[in-house]
Amino acid sequence: MSAIGPAPRSGSIIEAVERTGRRVDVRWDDGIVLSTDLRFSGQWHVYRSNEAWRRHTYEARAIIEVDGWVAVCFNAPMVETFRVPDRARHPHSGGVGPDISQRRPDLVEITRRLLSYKAGETSICDVLADQGVITGLGNADRSETLWAVGLSPFAPVVELSYEDCAVLVEAAARIVKSRTREDGGYEHAVYSRNGQRCPRCRGTVSHGHCEERSRALYWCPDCQQKLDRRLIPAQLVADDHTPTHPAEILYMADVRAARKRLKIDDELTRFG
């Protein structure tokens, strides 16, 4: 894509194309928006990759290319890209989190930010979209990560143990690496597969949105039930005051995390 401003990451997915009057906005799953104000002279054309354009090349203001297709915006008076505003990027919020798409991301710091998240009742799908916790994780990556670990996207972040957070972050890093390595050919398990069969349990994939952020969400209600408060009677949650020794938490977390990593590796190999 060619435009003024930040560009979407390679492998990012177009989630929406919105039109308001003569303005056309294209939104990617990593939060980048391409905004084109067509006014009287601008036009969008869509061609096959080997098809000749009906306008001159020098008239192109923005170009979006995917396998087999190219979309071109011609003669638009205003073309710009920007990132969807995120309150977590405000200096008072502590800045942005580590970029998980880097070659050696700081997984320990991301885990720490999950465990210390102030708004504990926030659902994990919203927390993973918080730039103050983690960056470089696209919307498709988020849905795929939650599916890989079998975690409900509606689980309150305060309910996640050290083990849950560590395994979740490691799975996210592996999925991002797989996606970039496959260069667009990564096969999704749940993302953009609403109504289709889950490759793990053969349940039906659902589609919706998280509570605080409007980005799309895909998950399997049958095998992603872990820590889903909606499935637990409220009184049982309120009455759970079982004390646990900190040393026991860390020891058992490491044991269970090792087992989960083996299981997740197997599933990523099978479905990714």
C-alpha positions as CSV (number, residue, x, y, z in Angstrom):
1,M,0.0,0.0,0.0
2,S,1.2,3.5,-0.8
3,A,-0.1,6.4,1.3
4,I,0.8,9.3,3.6
5,G,1.2,8.1,7.2
6,P,1.8,4.7,8.9
7,A,1.4,1.6,6.9
8,P,-0.3,-1.7,8.0
9,R,2.0,-4.6,8.8
10,S,2.8,-7.1,6.1
11,G,0.2,-9.9,6.5
12,S,-2.4,-7.7,8.2
13,I,-6.0,-8.3,7.3
14,I,-8.6,-5.8,6.0
15,E,-11.5,-6.0,8.4
16,A,-13.8,-3.3,7.1
17,V,-14.4,-0.9,4.2
18,E,-16.7,2.0,5.3
19,R,-18.2,4.7,3.1
20,T,-19.6,8.0,4.4
21,G,-20.7,10.2,1.5
22,R,-17.6,10.5,-0.8
23,R,-15.2,9.3,1.9
24,V,-14.0,5.7,1.8
25,D,-12.1,4.3,4.8
26,V,-10.3,0.9,4.8
27,R,-9.5,-0.5,8.2
28,W,-6.9,-3.2,9.0
29,D,-6.9,-5.6,11.9
30,D,-3.7,-4.0,13.3
31,G,-5.6,-0.6,13.9
32,I,-4.4,1.2,10.8
33,V,-7.0,3.1,8.8
34,L,-6.6,4.3,5.2
35,S,-8.9,7.3,4.7
36,T,-9.6,8.6,1.2
37,D,-11.8,11.7,0.5
38,L,-12.9,11.3,-3.2
39,R,-14.8,14.5,-3.6
40,F,-15.5,15.1,-7.3
41,S,-12.4,13.7,-8.9
42,G,-11.5,10.6,-6.9
43,Q,-12.3,7.0,-7.8
44,W,-11.6,3.5,-6.5
45,H,-10.9,0.7,-9.0
46,V,-10.4,-3.0,-8.4
47,Y,-8.4,-5.1,-10.9
48,R,-6.9,-8.5,-11.2
49,S,-3.2,-8.5,-10.8
50,N,-2.5,-9.1,-14.5
51,E,-5.2,-6.7,-15.7
52,A,-4.4,-3.4,-17.3
53,W,-5.5,-0.3,-15.4
54,R,-8.1,2.1,-17.0
55,R,-6.3,5.2,-15.7
56,H,-2.7,6.4,-15.8
57,T,-0.3,5.2,-13.2
58,Y,0.6,8.7,-12.2
59,E,-3.0,9.3,-11.1
60,A,-2.9,6.6,-8.4
61,R,-2.9,8.0,-4.9
62,A,-3.2,4.7,-2.9
63,I,-2.6,1.1,-4.0
64,I,-3.5,-2.0,-2.0
65,E,-2.3,-5.4,-3.3
66,V,-3.3,-8.9,-2.2
67,D,-2.8,-12.2,-3.9
68,G,-4.4,-12.0,-7.3
69,W,-6.0,-8.5,-6.9
70,V,-5.1,-4.9,-6.6
71,A,-7.3,-1.9,-5.5
72,V,-6.3,1.5,-6.7
73,C,-7.5,4.9,-5.6
74,F,-7.2,7.5,-8.4
75,N,-7.1,11.3,-8.1
76,A,-8.4,11.6,-4.5
77,P,-7.7,15.1,-3.2
78,M,-7.1,13.7,0.3
79,V,-5.4,10.4,1.2
80,E,-3.9,9.6,4.6
81,T,-3.4,6.8,7.0
82,F,-3.6,6.9,10.8
83,R,-3.8,4.5,13.7
84,V,-7.1,4.2,15.6
85,P,-6.8,6.2,18.8
86,D,-6.1,4.1,21.9
87,R,-6.4,5.6,25.4
88,A,-3.6,3.4,26.5
89,R,-1.1,5.3,24.4
90,H,-1.6,8.4,26.6
91,P,1.6,9.2,28.6
92,H,-0.4,8.9,31.9
93,S,-1.2,5.3,31.1
94,G,2.4,4.2,31.2
95,G,3.2,4.1,27.4
96,V,2.9,1.3,25.0
97,G,3.7,-2.3,25.7
98,P,6.4,-4.5,24.1
99,D,6.1,-5.3,20.4
100,I,5.5,-9.1,20.1
101,S,6.2,-9.1,16.4
102,Q,9.9,-8.3,17.0
103,R,12.5,-11.0,16.6
104,R,13.0,-11.3,20.3
105,P,10.0,-9.8,22.1
106,D,10.0,-9.2,25.8
107,L,7.5,-11.9,26.8
108,V,8.3,-11.5,30.5
109,E,7.3,-7.9,30.4
110,I,4.1,-8.6,28.5
111,T,3.2,-11.3,31.1
112,R,3.9,-8.8,33.9
113,R,1.6,-6.3,32.3
114,L,-1.2,-8.8,32.1
115,L,-0.8,-9.8,35.7
116,S,-0.7,-6.2,36.9
117,Y,-3.6,-4.9,34.8
118,K,-5.5,-2.4,36.9
119,A,-9.0,-2.9,35.6
120,G,-9.1,-6.6,36.6
121,E,-12.7,-7.2,35.4
122,T,-11.8,-6.3,31.8
123,S,-12.1,-9.3,29.5
124,I,-8.9,-10.8,28.2
125,C,-10.0,-10.0,24.6
126,D,-10.1,-6.3,25.4
127,V,-6.8,-6.5,27.3
128,L,-5.0,-8.1,24.4
129,A,-6.2,-5.1,22.2
130,D,-4.7,-2.6,24.8
131,Q,-1.6,-1.1,23.3
132,G,-0.4,-0.4,26.8
133,V,0.0,-4.1,27.4
134,I,1.1,-5.5,24.0
135,T,1.7,-4.1,20.5
136,G,2.2,-5.9,17.2
137,L,-0.7,-8.3,17.9
138,G,-3.3,-8.0,15.1
139,N,-6.9,-8.8,15.5
140,A,-6.6,-12.1,13.7
141,D,-3.7,-13.0,15.9
142,R,-5.7,-12.2,19.0
143,S,-8.6,-14.5,18.1
144,E,-6.2,-17.3,17.1
145,T,-4.1,-17.0,20.3
146,L,-7.2,-17.3,22.6
147,W,-8.3,-20.3,20.6
148,A,-4.9,-22.0,20.7
149,V,-4.9,-21.9,24.5
150,G,-8.6,-22.8,24.9
151,L,-9.3,-19.6,26.8
152,S,-12.6,-17.8,26.7
153,P,-12.3,-14.3,25.2
154,F,-14.6,-13.1,27.9
155,A,-12.5,-14.3,30.8
156,P,-11.7,-11.4,33.3
157,V,-8.0,-10.8,33.2
158,V,-7.9,-10.8,37.0
159,E,-8.8,-14.5,36.9
160,L,-5.8,-15.5,34.9
161,S,-3.0,-17.1,36.8
162,Y,0.8,-16.7,36.2
163,E,0.6,-19.9,34.2
164,D,-2.3,-18.7,32.1
165,C,-0.6,-15.5,31.2
166,A,2.8,-17.0,30.4
167,V,1.3,-19.7,28.2
168,L,-1.0,-17.1,26.5
169,V,1.9,-14.8,25.7
170,E,4.1,-17.6,24.4
171,A,1.3,-18.8,22.1
172,A,0.8,-15.3,20.8
173,A,4.5,-15.0,19.9
174,R,4.4,-18.3,18.0
175,I,1.3,-17.4,16.1
176,V,2.7,-14.0,15.1
177,K,5.9,-15.7,13.9
178,S,4.0,-18.3,12.0
179,R,1.8,-15.7,10.3
180,T,4.8,-13.6,9.2
181,R,6.8,-16.7,8.1
182,E,3.9,-18.0,5.9
183,D,3.6,-14.5,4.3
184,G,-0.1,-14.4,4.1
185,G,-0.7,-18.2,3.7
186,Y,-1.3,-18.9,7.4
187,E,-4.5,-21.0,7.8
188,H,-6.7,-19.6,10.5
189,A,-8.5,-21.9,12.9
190,V,-11.3,-19.5,13.9
191,Y,-10.7,-16.0,12.5
192,S,-13.1,-15.1,9.7
193,R,-14.7,-18.6,9.9
194,N,-18.0,-17.7,11.5
195,G,-20.5,-20.6,11.3
196,Q,-17.8,-23.1,10.2
197,R,-16.5,-26.1,12.2
198,C,-13.9,-25.7,14.8
199,P,-10.9,-27.8,13.7
200,R,-10.3,-29.0,17.3
201,C,-13.7,-30.0,18.6
202,R,-16.0,-29.7,15.6
203,G,-18.1,-27.1,17.3
204,T,-19.4,-24.0,15.5
205,V,-17.2,-20.9,15.4
206,S,-18.9,-17.7,16.6
207,H,-18.4,-14.1,15.7
208,G,-18.9,-11.0,17.9
209,H,-17.2,-8.0,19.4
210,C,-15.5,-7.4,22.8
211,E,-17.1,-5.3,25.4
212,E,-15.0,-2.1,25.3
213,R,-13.3,-2.2,21.9
214,S,-15.2,-2.6,18.6
215,R,-12.8,-4.9,16.8
216,A,-14.2,-8.2,15.5
217,L,-13.7,-11.4,17.5
218,Y,-14.0,-15.1,16.6
219,W,-14.0,-18.0,19.0
220,C,-15.4,-21.5,19.5
221,P,-17.9,-21.5,22.4
222,D,-17.5,-25.3,22.8
223,C,-13.8,-25.6,23.5
224,Q,-13.0,-22.0,24.7
225,Q,-14.9,-22.1,28.0
226,K,-12.0,-21.7,30.4
227,L,-12.6,-18.9,32.9
228,D,-15.8,-17.8,31.2
229,R,-17.7,-16.0,34.0
230,R,-20.9,-16.3,32.0
231,L,-20.9,-20.1,32.5
232,I,-20.3,-19.9,36.3
233,P,-23.2,-19.2,38.8
234,A,-22.5,-15.8,40.3
235,Q,-22.8,-17.2,43.9
236,L,-20.0,-19.8,43.3
237,V,-17.6,-17.0,42.1
238,A,-18.5,-14.8,45.1
239,D,-18.0,-17.7,47.6
240,D,-14.6,-18.8,46.3
241,H,-12.1,-17.7,49.0
242,T,-9.7,-20.7,48.9
243,P,-6.2,-19.6,50.1
244,T,-3.2,-20.7,48.2
245,H,0.5,-20.5,49.2
246,P,2.5,-18.3,46.7
247,A,5.2,-21.0,46.4
248,E,2.6,-23.5,45.4
249,I,1.2,-21.2,42.8
250,L,4.6,-20.7,41.1
251,Y,5.6,-24.4,41.2
252,M,2.3,-25.8,39.9
253,A,2.1,-23.0,37.3
254,D,5.5,-24.1,35.9
255,V,4.5,-27.7,35.7
256,R,1.1,-27.1,34.1
257,A,2.6,-24.5,31.7
258,A,5.2,-27.0,30.4
259,R,2.4,-29.5,29.7
260,K,0.3,-26.8,27.9
261,R,3.2,-25.8,25.8
262,L,3.5,-29.3,24.4
263,K,-0.2,-29.4,23.7
264,I,-0.2,-26.0,22.0
265,D,2.8,-26.9,19.9
266,D,1.0,-30.0,18.6
267,E,-2.1,-28.0,17.7
268,L,-0.2,-25.2,16.0
269,T,1.6,-27.8,14.0
270,R,-1.7,-29.4,13.0
271,F,-3.8,-26.3,12.2
272,G,-1.2,-23.6,11.4
